[in-house]
Amino acid sequence: MAKDEVKLNVGEAAPDFSLMGSDRRNHTLSEFKGKYLVLYFYPKDNTPGCTIEANEFNKHLGEIMQLGAEVVGVSKDDLDSHDKFKSKCDLRFLLLSDPESKVIKAYGAYGNRGIFGIGTLRNTYLIGKDGRIAKVFEKVKPQVHAMEIISTIKSLG
């Protein structure tokens, strides 16, 4: 691990953030306190893997919300790009824009993507109701990740 790389561990306080959302409002970690937050980082709007992952979260959003969780996607794409992505996929959850990758890096979701070079990693951080990291998912598989999240939240009670 390079010295500037971050590795978050279960039980640690989740890094705070302040980012503009697809709803044109600023969002911070504290507004999600008291519920689970599925904070998922993805490389780019409207790309194949990212579209599959977003569609899977959208498909299972009702069940995830019934478990007391909210889904929020984060990429470095701007709000106009998020608008197009949300519209194209009819996404019903919030997307946050991190154009300078500050939050992406603070969560350790930035690094070597192999043939795709350095950039945003497909990582998810399940943040507990207390604002602490409950589970870290790295290199997630877009097709099954939403179900993996549901299973994990159920196991946490």
MARVOGU-740633 format. One record per residue (C-alpha): residue number from 1; residue in one letter; x, y, z. Coordinates in steps of 0.2 Angstrom, whole numbers, plus 5000, padded with zeros to 4 digits. Layout:
<rs>
<i->NUM | aa->A | u->X | v->Y | w->Z>;
...
</rs>
This chain:
<rs>
<i->1 | aa->M | u->5000 | v->5000 | w->5000>;
<i->2 | aa->A | u->5007 | v->5017 | w->4995>;
<i->3 | aa->K | u->5010 | v->5029 | w->5009>;
<i->4 | aa->D | u->4996 | v->5041 | w->5003>;
<i->5 | aa->E | u->4983 | v->5026 | w->5001>;
<i->6 | aa->V | u->4969 | v->5025 | w->5014>;
<i->7 | aa->K | u->4962 | v->5009 | w->5020>;
<i->8 | aa->L | u->4947 | v->5010 | w->5031>;
<i->9 | aa->N | u->4943 | v->4997 | w->5044>;
<i->10 | aa->V | u->4927 | v->4990 | w->5051>;
<i->11 | aa->G | u->4923 | v->5000 | w->5067>;
<i->12 | aa->E | u->4932 | v->5016 | w->5062>;
<i->13 | aa->A | u->4922 | v->5032 | w->5061>;
<i->14 | aa->A | u->4917 | v->5035 | w->5043>;
<i->15 | aa->P | u->4926 | v->5051 | w->5035>;
<i->16 | aa->D | u->4914 | v->5065 | w->5034>;
<i->17 | aa->F | u->4910 | v->5073 | w->5018>;
<i->18 | aa->S | u->4901 | v->5088 | w->5010>;
<i->19 | aa->L | u->4896 | v->5085 | w->4992>;
<i->20 | aa->M | u->4884 | v->5092 | w->4980>;
<i->21 | aa->G | u->4870 | v->5079 | w->4975>;
<i->22 | aa->S | u->4860 | v->5076 | w->4960>;
<i->23 | aa->D | u->4846 | v->5085 | w->4969>;
<i->24 | aa->R | u->4856 | v->5101 | w->4968>;
<i->25 | aa->R | u->4858 | v->5101 | w->4987>;
<i->26 | aa->N | u->4874 | v->5099 | w->4998>;
<i->27 | aa->H | u->4875 | v->5083 | w->5007>;
<i->28 | aa->T | u->4885 | v->5077 | w->5023>;
<i->29 | aa->L | u->4888 | v->5061 | w->5032>;
<i->30 | aa->S | u->4878 | v->5067 | w->5047>;
<i->31 | aa->E | u->4861 | v->5068 | w->5038>;
<i->32 | aa->F | u->4862 | v->5049 | w->5037>;
<i->33 | aa->K | u->4865 | v->5046 | w->5055>;
<i->34 | aa->G | u->4852 | v->5034 | w->5063>;
<i->35 | aa->K | u->4851 | v->5023 | w->5047>;
<i->36 | aa->Y | u->4863 | v->5012 | w->5037>;
<i->37 | aa->L | u->4871 | v->5021 | w->5023>;
<i->38 | aa->V | u->4877 | v->5011 | w->5007>;
<i->39 | aa->L | u->4890 | v->5023 | w->5001>;
<i->40 | aa->Y | u->4896 | v->5016 | w->4984>;
<i->41 | aa->F | u->4909 | v->5023 | w->4974>;
<i->42 | aa->Y | u->4910 | v->5020 | w->4955>;
<i->43 | aa->P | u->4921 | v->5025 | w->4941>;
<i->44 | aa->K | u->4910 | v->5033 | w->4928>;
<i->45 | aa->D | u->4892 | v->5037 | w->4924>;
<i->46 | aa->N | u->4884 | v->5028 | w->4909>;
<i->47 | aa->T | u->4898 | v->5015 | w->4907>;
<i->48 | aa->P | u->4893 | v->4996 | w->4906>;
<i->49 | aa->G | u->4898 | v->4990 | w->4924>;
<i->50 | aa->C | u->4892 | v->5006 | w->4932>;
<i->51 | aa->T | u->4876 | v->5005 | w->4924>;
<i->52 | aa->I | u->4873 | v->4987 | w->4929>;
<i->53 | aa->E | u->4878 | v->4991 | w->4947>;
<i->54 | aa->A | u->4866 | v->5006 | w->4947>;
<i->55 | aa->N | u->4852 | v->4997 | w->4940>;
<i->56 | aa->E | u->4854 | v->4983 | w->4952>;
<i->57 | aa->F | u->4853 | v->4995 | w->4967>;
<i->58 | aa->N | u->4838 | v->5003 | w->4959>;
<i->59 | aa->K | u->4829 | v->4986 | w->4957>;
<i->60 | aa->H | u->4832 | v->4982 | w->4975>;
<i->61 | aa->L | u->4830 | v->4999 | w->4982>;
<i->62 | aa->G | u->4813 | v->4996 | w->4991>;
<i->63 | aa->E | u->4820 | v->4981 | w->5000>;
<i->64 | aa->I | u->4836 | v->4990 | w->5005>;
<i->65 | aa->M | u->4826 | v->5005 | w->5012>;
<i->66 | aa->Q | u->4815 | v->4993 | w->5022>;
<i->67 | aa->L | u->4830 | v->4987 | w->5031>;
<i->68 | aa->G | u->4833 | v->5005 | w->5036>;
<i->69 | aa->A | u->4847 | v->5009 | w->5023>;
<i->70 | aa->E | u->4849 | v->5023 | w->5010>;
<i->71 | aa->V | u->4859 | v->5020 | w->4994>;
<i->72 | aa->V | u->4871 | v->5034 | w->4988>;
<i->73 | aa->G | u->4882 | v->5033 | w->4973>;
<i->74 | aa->V | u->4898 | v->5044 | w->4972>;
<i->75 | aa->S | u->4909 | v->5047 | w->4957>;
<i->76 | aa->K | u->4919 | v->5062 | w->4950>;
<i->77 | aa->D | u->4907 | v->5065 | w->4936>;
<i->78 | aa->D | u->4898 | v->5082 | w->4937>;
<i->79 | aa->L | u->4880 | v->5085 | w->4940>;
<i->80 | aa->D | u->4875 | v->5086 | w->4922>;
<i->81 | aa->S | u->4882 | v->5069 | w->4919>;
<i->82 | aa->H | u->4873 | v->5063 | w->4935>;
<i->83 | aa->D | u->4857 | v->5070 | w->4928>;
<i->84 | aa->K | u->4859 | v->5061 | w->4911>;
<i->85 | aa->F | u->4863 | v->5044 | w->4920>;
<i->86 | aa->K | u->4849 | v->5046 | w->4932>;
<i->87 | aa->S | u->4837 | v->5050 | w->4918>;
<i->88 | aa->K | u->4843 | v->5036 | w->4907>;
<i->89 | aa->C | u->4842 | v->5023 | w->4920>;
<i->90 | aa->D | u->4827 | v->5030 | w->4930>;
<i->91 | aa->L | u->4838 | v->5030 | w->4946>;
<i->92 | aa->R | u->4828 | v->5033 | w->4962>;
<i->93 | aa->F | u->4843 | v->5037 | w->4973>;
<i->94 | aa->L | u->4855 | v->5051 | w->4976>;
<i->95 | aa->L | u->4871 | v->5053 | w->4966>;
<i->96 | aa->L | u->4885 | v->5064 | w->4973>;
<i->97 | aa->S | u->4898 | v->5073 | w->4963>;
<i->98 | aa->D | u->4916 | v->5073 | w->4969>;
<i->99 | aa->P | u->4925 | v->5081 | w->4954>;
<i->100 | aa->E | u->4942 | v->5083 | w->4964>;
<i->101 | aa->S | u->4941 | v->5065 | w->4971>;
<i->102 | aa->K | u->4943 | v->5071 | w->4989>;
<i->103 | aa->V | u->4930 | v->5060 | w->4996>;
<i->104 | aa->I | u->4934 | v->5046 | w->4985>;
<i->105 | aa->K | u->4952 | v->5047 | w->4991>;
<i->106 | aa->A | u->4947 | v->5049 | w->5009>;
<i->107 | aa->Y | u->4937 | v->5033 | w->5008>;
<i->108 | aa->G | u->4952 | v->5023 | w->5000>;
<i->109 | aa->A | u->4941 | v->5021 | w->4984>;
<i->110 | aa->Y | u->4955 | v->5028 | w->4973>;
<i->111 | aa->G | u->4970 | v->5018 | w->4965>;
<i->112 | aa->N | u->4976 | v->5007 | w->4952>;
<i->113 | aa->R | u->4962 | v->5000 | w->4941>;
<i->114 | aa->G | u->4973 | v->4989 | w->4930>;
<i->115 | aa->I | u->4971 | v->4992 | w->4912>;
<i->116 | aa->F | u->4960 | v->5007 | w->4916>;
<i->117 | aa->G | u->4974 | v->5016 | w->4925>;
<i->118 | aa->I | u->4973 | v->5026 | w->4941>;
<i->119 | aa->G | u->4955 | v->5031 | w->4946>;
<i->120 | aa->T | u->4940 | v->5028 | w->4956>;
<i->121 | aa->L | u->4938 | v->5010 | w->4962>;
<i->122 | aa->R | u->4922 | v->5000 | w->4963>;
<i->123 | aa->N | u->4921 | v->5000 | w->4982>;
<i->124 | aa->T | u->4906 | v->5001 | w->4994>;
<i->125 | aa->Y | u->4906 | v->5006 | w->5012>;
<i->126 | aa->L | u->4892 | v->5001 | w->5023>;
<i->127 | aa->I | u->4891 | v->5014 | w->5036>;
<i->128 | aa->G | u->4881 | v->5009 | w->5052>;
<i->129 | aa->K | u->4868 | v->5019 | w->5061>;
<i->130 | aa->D | u->4882 | v->5026 | w->5072>;
<i->131 | aa->G | u->4892 | v->5033 | w->5058>;
<i->132 | aa->R | u->4905 | v->5020 | w->5059>;
<i->133 | aa->I | u->4911 | v->5008 | w->5045>;
<i->134 | aa->A | u->4901 | v->4992 | w->5047>;
<i->135 | aa->K | u->4908 | v->4983 | w->5031>;
<i->136 | aa->V | u->4920 | v->4987 | w->5017>;
<i->137 | aa->F | u->4917 | v->4979 | w->5000>;
<i->138 | aa->E | u->4931 | v->4980 | w->4987>;
<i->139 | aa->K | u->4931 | v->4976 | w->4969>;
<i->140 | aa->V | u->4913 | v->4972 | w->4969>;
<i->141 | aa->K | u->4904 | v->4963 | w->4956>;
<i->142 | aa->P | u->4890 | v->4974 | w->4949>;
<i->143 | aa->Q | u->4878 | v->4960 | w->4945>;
<i->144 | aa->V | u->4877 | v->4953 | w->4963>;
<i->145 | aa->H | u->4882 | v->4968 | w->4974>;
<i->146 | aa->A | u->4865 | v->4974 | w->4979>;
<i->147 | aa->M | u->4860 | v->4957 | w->4985>;
<i->148 | aa->E | u->4876 | v->4956 | w->4994>;
<i->149 | aa->I | u->4872 | v->4972 | w->5003>;
<i->150 | aa->I | u->4855 | v->4966 | w->5008>;
<i->151 | aa->S | u->4862 | v->4950 | w->5015>;
<i->152 | aa->T | u->4875 | v->4960 | w->5025>;
<i->153 | aa->I | u->4862 | v->4972 | w->5032>;
<i->154 | aa->K | u->4851 | v->4957 | w->5037>;
<i->155 | aa->S | u->4866 | v->4949 | w->5046>;
<i->156 | aa->L | u->4870 | v->4965 | w->5056>;
<i->157 | aa->G | u->4852 | v->4965 | w->5062>;
</rs>
